């Protein structure tokens, strides 16, 4: 599992750490957190990892943006979870790009199960809504593991076909060109 972005309490990451103790399809789970993190919150997450006996399965790093694709491509599932329900978080006002960066690299995505995300991601086979409960998270990971290759291909193709800035700009350019 990978999360890119500001590693804060509003991401729900603490709910994913205990799940790392599970094996899904005989595969171990790990969590890579790429982004800035306060020492206090890092200590909180490491404490949860220690209590869950998964300390060696949680990795922190802060890398330049241009290295994100290289690191992300080594992972299998992207986390697009924001748990605040204020307008910015509910509509992913500043961080929606991570979901599409995951898709571009062929990573299926786990997203927080709310109305906004379901509206935009609900029709994609590679995007899985999760509640912040162990069973919901493990069920989604299991579903991905059952058909990972196809879901990975679907995610990448969705990015190429529809979920990229070039597509949006082309549509705008064609619209403007009519006038």
SULLIN-V691425 format. One record per backbone hydrogen bond with DSSP energy under -1.0 kcal/mol. NH is the residue of the N-H (numbers start at 1). CO is the residue of the C=O. E is the energy in kcal/mol with one decimal. If there is no record, write none. Layout:
# SULLIN-V691425
NH:CO:E, NH:CO:E
This chain:
# SULLIN-V691425
2:77:-2.1, 3:32:-2.6, 5:34:-2.8, 7:36:-2.5, 8:6:-1.3, 11:8:-1.5, 15:12:-1.7, 16:13:-1.4, 17:13:-1.2, 20:17:-1.5, 21:18:-1.4, 22:19:-2.2, 24:27:-2.2, 27:24:-1.9, 31:57:-3.1, 32:1:-2.6, 33:59:-3.4, 34:3:-3.2, 35:61:-2.5, 42:38:-2.5, 43:39:-2.2, 44:40:-1.9, 45:41:-2.7, 46:42:-2.7, 47:43:-2.1, 48:44:-2.1, 49:45:-2.4, 50:46:-2.3, 51:47:-2.6, 52:48:-1.9, 53:50:-1.1, 54:49:-3.0, 57:54:-2.5, 58:55:-1.1, 59:31:-2.9, 61:33:-2.1, 67:64:-2.1, 68:65:-1.4, 71:67:-1.9, 72:68:-3.3, 73:69:-2.2, 74:71:-1.6, 75:72:-2.1, 78:108:-2.8, 79:2:-2.7, 80:110:-3.2, 83:10:-2.5, 90:86:-3.1, 91:87:-1.5, 93:88:-3.3, 98:95:-1.3, 99:96:-1.0, 101:97:-2.3, 102:98:-2.3, 103:99:-2.0, 104:100:-2.5, 105:101:-1.3, 106:103:-2.0, 107:102:-2.6, 109:126:-2.6, 110:78:-2.8, 111:128:-2.7, 113:130:-2.3, 114:112:-1.5, 118:114:-2.5, 119:115:-2.2, 120:116:-1.6, 121:117:-3.2, 122:118:-1.8, 124:121:-2.0, 127:124:-1.3, 128:109:-3.2, 130:111:-2.7, 133:131:-2.4, 137:133:-2.3, 138:134:-2.9, 139:135:-2.4, 140:136:-2.0, 141:137:-2.3, 142:138:-2.6, 143:139:-2.5, 144:140:-2.2, 145:141:-2.5, 146:142:-1.7, 147:144:-1.1, 151:147:-2.4, 152:148:-3.0, 153:149:-2.2, 154:150:-2.8, 155:151:-2.4, 156:152:-2.3, 157:153:-2.8, 158:154:-2.4, 159:155:-1.9, 160:156:-2.4, 161:157:-3.1, 162:158:-2.3, 163:158:-2.3, 168:164:-1.6, 169:165:-2.9, 170:166:-2.7, 171:167:-2.3, 172:168:-2.1, 173:169:-3.3, 174:170:-2.8, 175:171:-2.1, 176:172:-3.0, 177:173:-2.5, 179:176:-1.9
